[in-house]
Amino acid sequence: MPELPEVQTIVSALRDGGRGAPSISGKQIVSTKIAWQKTVAHPDLITFQEKITGEEIREIHRRGKFIWIKLRSAHLFIHLRMSGDLRVEPSTSPLQSHDRMWFEFSDGLRLVFNDARKFGRVWLVDDPNQIIGNLGPEPLDETLSPEQFHERLLTYRRQIKPLLLDQRFLAGVGNIYSDEALFLAQIHPRRLSHTLNQEESTRLLSAIRQVLEEGIQKNGASIDWVYRGGEFQNSFRVYQRTGEPCLNCGAPIERITVGQRGTHFCPKCQIFDCD
């Protein structure tokens, strides 16, 4: 579930301190415990533990939905997938259900990866392009112009909702924020991407940026037991509002399946134009 705003909130907390815990910048990893072996996607477990022991956390960033931790001599990537979350706590704290791995620091703190559904993964690599080399542009990157965004849309003949979820097209957008952005832009989720004109493309890019920025300001959305502390769920316009009145026109919000994903939209504000 965590999308760009949720991941950015976690990254900011790890880097600067937040969510009730201090920053982990500059901390040294003295050991790693792995309770669910499949959490480590690369390299093998023995190599992973050997290489990461003694490493120091230098920088913490986000790329798409990846948490990117630059170490002294390697790169640690964490993808939370459906149900992952991270917390920083004293090493003496009791472990919780679904804690899959944790990094012990030299100062008595630890970073814990909790993942109820076991879909989250961790990579330790020398070259970051092994993990993020195929990602599309960041939607909040100012160098992505409306004209460039429109040109990218024209190169595909796909329904717009699944295309927005394709991380190779645009990095970081998921189900929540795509629904919210398409509603703001008044574009039907089944509209084919190459049929959008420049004005519509510009409107969509602006809407994507607006909902992502709103999500970051509100620390993301907390809609289940997994992600903690977000408030954007209180500002949903269409997502998870099936049957409730549209905030613009009063028509009932509908839920359909597009690209095998549950999709929320207003049938009056987002008219389907197949041309």
N, C-alpha and C positions, 0 to 999 in steps of 0.2 A: 504493500500500500504506500509506503513513503515515496513521495514524489519530490520534485525540485525544492519546494518551500520547506518540507519536513527535513530533507537531507541538509539543506542549507542551515536550518536552525540547529541541527545536531553538530554540523561542522563548526559553526560560530561558537557554540558552547564548548566544544573540545578545544578550539583554538584560543578563545578569549576568556573562558570560564562562563558558566551559566547552567541552567536547569538544576540548580542546587549543588553544583560541584565546581571545583577549580579547573583551570586550564591544564591540559596535558602537554603543552608545548615545552620542549626542553627536557622532558623526562626520559630516563633510561630504562629500557626493558631488561629485566633480569631473568625472567622466565615466562613461559607460555604454557597454559594448561588447555587441553582440548578434550572436551567431553563428547562431542559428536564429530567423528573423524571426517565426514563428508563436508564439514564446514570449510575445510581447507581445500581449495580447488587446485592450487599450484603453489609450490612444488610438492613433493611427497612430504609426509609428516615429519620424518626425521630431519630432512634437509631444511624444512621450514623452521623447526625449532632451533636447529643449529645456527642458521643464518640470522635469525632475528634476535637471538640472545646477545645482549650487550649493545644493541642498536639504540640510537638516540633519536627522539622525535624532533625534526627540524622545522617542518612546515605542515599545515593541515589545510586542504582545499576540497572543493567539490568540482566534479566534472560530470555533467549529466546527473544521474542518480548514484554515482559512485562517490564514496568518501575516499579521498586520496591523501594518504599520510606519507610525506617524504621523510625518509630516514637518512642517517648519515651516509649509507652506501647502498640503499635499495629503496623500493617503493612498495608500500603496503596499500592495497585496495580492499575496500569493504563494500559489498552490495547488500542492502538490507532485504531486498526482494519483497515478499508479501507481508512478513510479520516481524522483521528484525528491528532491533533497537539497541542502543549503546548507553551504558551508564558508567560514571566514574564514582568510585567509592573506596573507603578504607579496605585494605586486604583482609581485615578481620571481620568484615560484615558477612552475615550468612548468605550463602549462595541461594539463588531462587530457582524455581521450576523453569525449565527451558533455557537455562544458561548453557550455551554451547561451547564457548571458549572465553578465556580471559588472559590478559597480559598483566603481569605483576611488575610494578615499577620499584625503583630503588628507594623511593621515599615513603613506602608503605601504602601507596594507593594502587588501584588496579583499574583497568578498562575491561568491562564485561560486555560480551556480545550475547544478547538474549534473543532467541528466535523460536517462537512456538511451533511454526510449521516446518522448520528445518530447510527452508529454501534458500536462505542467505548464504553467501559465499565470501571467502577471503582469499586474496592472492598476494604473493610476495615475489616481485619481479625486479630485474635490473633495468629493463626498458619499459617505461609507462605505455608506449604505443602498443605493446602486447595486449593491453586491456582496453585502452581508450582510443586506439588509433582509428577505429572505424566509426566513431561517434559523429553525429551531425553537429552543426553550430549550436552554440548556447543561445537560447531565445532572448536573454537579457543582454547579450553582447551588442553594444551600440554599433559595432562595425557591420552587423547584419542589417542591411538597409531594406526598406519595403520593396524596392525594385529587385534586389537579390532574392528576397523571400518569394516574390511573385514568379521569378524565373525558376526557382526550385519547384514550385507548385506545378508549373507548366510541363516539367520533365516527367511527371507521373500521370497515370490515368487510374487513380485509385480513389476510393471513397475518402473524404477528408478526415473523418474521425480515426480510422485505422492508420492513416498516414501520419497524423499528429502523434500517435503512440509509437511509431517506428523511430527508435533512437538513432538510427542512421540518418534520418531526415532532420530531426530536431531533438536535441539532447535534454532530457529532464522532464518532459511533459508526460503525464499519465492520465488515467481515466477521469479523475475528479476535475483537473484543471482544463482538460480538453473540452469536457461538457460545458463548464462554466464559460470558457472563452468562445466557443461556438455560439452559445446563447447571446453573449454580449455583442458578437459580430453579426447576429441574426442570419447565421448560415446553417442549413440543415446538415446533420452529421453524415447523411448518405450522399451529399453533393460530391460530384467528381472533382478532384483537385484541379484538373486542367481547364475546367469551365469557369473558374473564378477569374474575374477581371482585375485590373490593377487596383481599383478602388476597394473591391471586396477583400483582396489580399492584404492591402494596407490596413483595413479595418480589423481583419483577423489577427495580424501581427500585433497591432495595438492592444487588442483584447487579451491576447495571450500574455503580453507583458503586464497588463493591468492586473489580471487575476493572480499571476505569479507574485507580483510585488505585494498585492494585498495579502496573499498567503504568507509571505515572508514576514510582513509586518505583524501578522497575528500568530506567528510561530507555527504555521501549518494548520492542518485539520486533524482533530482527534475524533475518529468515528467508531472506534472499537477499543478493545483492551490493550492494543499494541502500542500505539504512539501516544506519548504523554505531553500534556501541556498546551496543545494547540487550541485556537479559538475560531479558526476560519470556518468550521462547520456551522457556526452561528450566522454566517453570511452567505450560505449557499443560495443561489438563485434558482438552480434546477436540480443539481445533484442530490439524489435521495429524497426528492420532493414529489414523487409520483402521486398524482391525484390532487395535489395541492394547487391553489390558483397561481398562475403566472404573476409575478410582481409587476409586469408591464401591462398585460391585457386582461388578466383574470381567467384565461383559459386553463383547464387542468393540465398540469405537467404530465407528459407521457414517458413511459420507459419502453424502449425497444432494444433489440440486439443488433449491433453493428460490428462486423468483424469479430464475432464471438465475445463481444464485451457488452455488458449492460450499459445502456446509453440513455441519458435523460435530456429532454428537450421540450420546447413549447411548440405545438403544431401550428399556432397562429403567427408567432413571431419568427419562426424558422421554417418557412414554406419550402417544400421540396421542389427544386427546379432541376430536372434531369437533362436540360439542354447543355 
